[in-house]
Amino acid sequence: MESFTRQELLDFLNLMLEAERAGAKALLHVSKDTDRKDASDLAKAVHLDEAKWCAMLTKAIRALDGAPSDKTGQFYEKVMAVPGLGGRLALVNRGQEWVVRKLRDAIPRIADRGLAGDLTVMLTSHEDNIATVARSGLID
């Protein structure tokens, strides 16, 4: 499998940054919009994880002398358009699954082993979040 060019890698990292930013923003709103402490705590925990990955992606983009995107992916609006906590969390999980698929496809094409390692940890973190939300009993 051929490695990403620098520009392809920057494009991928910015795509992930925009997606993570959308997830973080949506989860922050989900945590504030519910009266259920268990749901709020879960959404906050996943929000903080998404924010952590935004920071890592921003750092990786800058290390490549790239410009981090300031955009928020459309996923935020999609989540907020869903009525109800369970539906929103279910959509968040589908978004997390999308990120996992993208990471699995991309990691073998990343020549920088340090960055590939960071993205592998990100992938595992997303898989853990998916499982945690699925086990929560909060999704529809």
N, C-alpha and C positions, 0 to 999 in steps of 0.2 A: 504494500500500500504506500502510495506516494505521500510524503510529508506536505503539510500546508506551506504555502508561501507565506512570507511575512504579512502581506495584505490579507490573505485568506484567514490567517490566524487572528489578525486584528478584527476583521469582520465578524468572525465567530465569537471572539471574546466580547465584543460590543453587543452582539445579539443576546448572549447570555446575560450581560450586565443589564440590558433593558428588560429582559424577562425576570431576572431576580428583583430588580427595582419594582416592577409591577406586582410581583408576589409579595414583597415586603410591604408595599403600600396597601395592598388589598387586605393582608392579614392584620395590619395595624387597625384598619377600619373594622374588620370583623371582630377583633378583640374589644373594641370600644362600643360596637353596636349590640352586643349581647348582654343580657342580664345574668347569664349563667357563668359563674366563676370558673368552672371546669373548662368551658369552651373558651373563655377569655384567656385563661392561663395557657391553654394549648395553642391558641392563635398567636399569643405573644411569644411563646417559645419558638415557634416556626418562623415568626417575623424576625426575631433576633438572629436566627440562623441565616435567613435570606439576606439580612443586612450585612452579616459577616462575609458572605460570598460576594456581595456588591463591593465591599472593601478590597477583597482579594483580587477580584477581576479588575478593578480600577488600578490597583498596584501593578498587576501583570501587564495591562495595556500601556501604562506609563513606562514600565521597564523596557518595552519594545519601542519606545519613543512614539507611541501612538496617542491619540486624543480620545479619552473616554467619552462615550456618548452621554448626553444629558437627557436623553429621551426615556420615557416610561413606556414599556410595551403595552399593547392594546388589551392584554390580559386583565389589567386592573379594571377597565370598564366592563369587561365581560363578567368578572366576579361580582362587581357591585350591582350589575343589572339582575342578578339572580336573587329572587326573594327567599328569605329564610336562611338560617344558619346552616342547616344540613346540606342544602343545595350549594351554598357557597363553599363549604368545606369540601364537598365532593368535587367541585370544579377546581379548587386549589390542588387537590390530589391529582387530578388529571393533568394539570399544569406541571406539577412536580414530575409526573411520569414522562411528559414531553421533554423536560430538561434531562432526565435520566437517559432517554433514547438519544438525544443530541450529544450528550457527553460520551456515551458508549461508542457512537460513530466517530467522534472527533479524536478522542484520546490516542488511538493508535497512529494518528496522523501528526501528532505533535512531537517534534524532534527534541525539544527542551524537556529533559527528564524531570527537572524540578517542577516545571509548570504542569506537566502531565501528572505528576504525583499529587500536586495541589488539586487538580481537577478530578482526580480519582477519589480523593477525600471528599470533595464536594459531591460527587456522584453517590458515594456511600451515605453521606449525610442526607441526601434527598431520599434515598431508598429507606433510610431509617424514619424520616419524617412521614413518608407515605404509609409505612406500617403503623406508626404511632397514631396517625389520624384515622386510619382504617379500623384500628382496635378500639378507638375512643367511644364508639357507639353514637357519635354525634352526626355522622353523615347519613344522607338519605340513600 
